[in-house]
Amino acid sequence: MPEATYQLRVSGVIPPELLAELRDLTVSVEPPETVLHGSLPDQSAVVGLIARIHGLGLHLVEVRRLHPDDGPDQ
């Protein structure tokens, strides 16, 4: 199965020291949330990323798999 692109929304602004943990993702701030975009190889990678976000104490608002034609601005 090919990689898929995901969009994850996290409540608030992620502090710079925590962003280092998410360096594989594109980060944009859309107050009141931070939006993360990235390609993940499979479902276990998605679950692992969700676990990392939870482990960092961040509040996950939404996870969305993007259509291949959708860019980070969608």
C-alpha positions as CSV (number, residue, x, y, z in Angstrom):
1,M,0.0,0.0,0.0
2,P,1.5,3.4,-0.9
3,E,2.1,6.2,1.5
4,A,-0.9,8.4,2.3
5,T,-0.9,12.0,3.4
6,Y,-2.6,12.9,6.7
7,Q,-3.7,16.1,8.3
8,L,-3.7,16.3,12.1
9,R,-5.1,19.2,14.1
10,V,-3.8,19.8,17.6
11,S,-5.4,22.3,20.0
12,G,-3.3,25.4,20.7
13,V,0.2,26.2,19.6
14,I,2.8,23.5,19.9
15,P,5.8,24.8,21.9
16,P,9.1,24.8,19.9
17,E,10.7,22.3,22.1
18,L,8.0,19.8,21.3
19,L,8.1,20.5,17.6
20,A,11.5,18.8,17.5
21,E,9.6,15.5,18.2
22,L,7.4,16.1,15.1
23,R,10.2,17.2,12.7
24,D,9.0,14.8,9.9
25,L,5.8,16.8,9.5
26,T,4.9,20.2,8.0
27,V,3.6,22.5,10.7
28,S,1.3,25.5,10.3
29,V,-0.6,27.5,12.9
30,E,-4.3,28.2,12.3
31,P,-5.4,29.7,15.6
32,P,-6.7,28.2,17.8
33,E,-5.0,25.1,16.4
34,T,-1.8,23.8,15.0
35,V,-2.1,21.8,11.8
36,L,0.4,19.0,11.0
37,H,0.7,17.4,7.6
38,G,2.8,14.5,6.5
39,S,3.0,11.3,4.5
40,L,2.8,8.0,6.5
41,P,3.5,4.6,5.1
42,D,0.7,2.6,6.8
43,Q,-1.9,2.5,9.6
44,S,0.7,1.5,12.2
45,A,2.6,4.7,11.5
46,V,-0.6,6.7,12.0
47,V,-1.3,5.0,15.3
48,G,2.3,5.6,16.3
49,L,2.1,9.3,15.5
50,I,-1.2,9.6,17.5
51,A,0.6,7.9,20.4
52,R,3.5,10.3,20.1
53,I,1.2,13.3,20.1
54,H,-0.6,11.9,23.2
55,G,2.7,11.2,24.9
56,L,3.8,14.8,24.4
57,G,0.6,15.9,26.3
58,L,-1.0,17.5,23.3
59,H,-4.7,17.5,22.7
60,L,-5.5,15.9,19.3
61,V,-8.6,17.5,17.7
62,E,-8.8,15.7,14.3
63,V,-7.1,13.2,12.1
64,R,-7.9,13.3,8.4
65,R,-6.5,11.2,5.5
66,L,-6.2,13.6,2.5
67,H,-7.1,12.8,-1.0
68,P,-3.9,12.6,-3.2
69,D,-5.0,15.8,-5.0
70,D,-5.4,17.7,-1.7
71,G,-2.5,19.8,-0.6
72,P,-1.6,21.1,2.9
73,D,-4.0,24.1,2.4
74,Q,-7.1,21.9,2.1
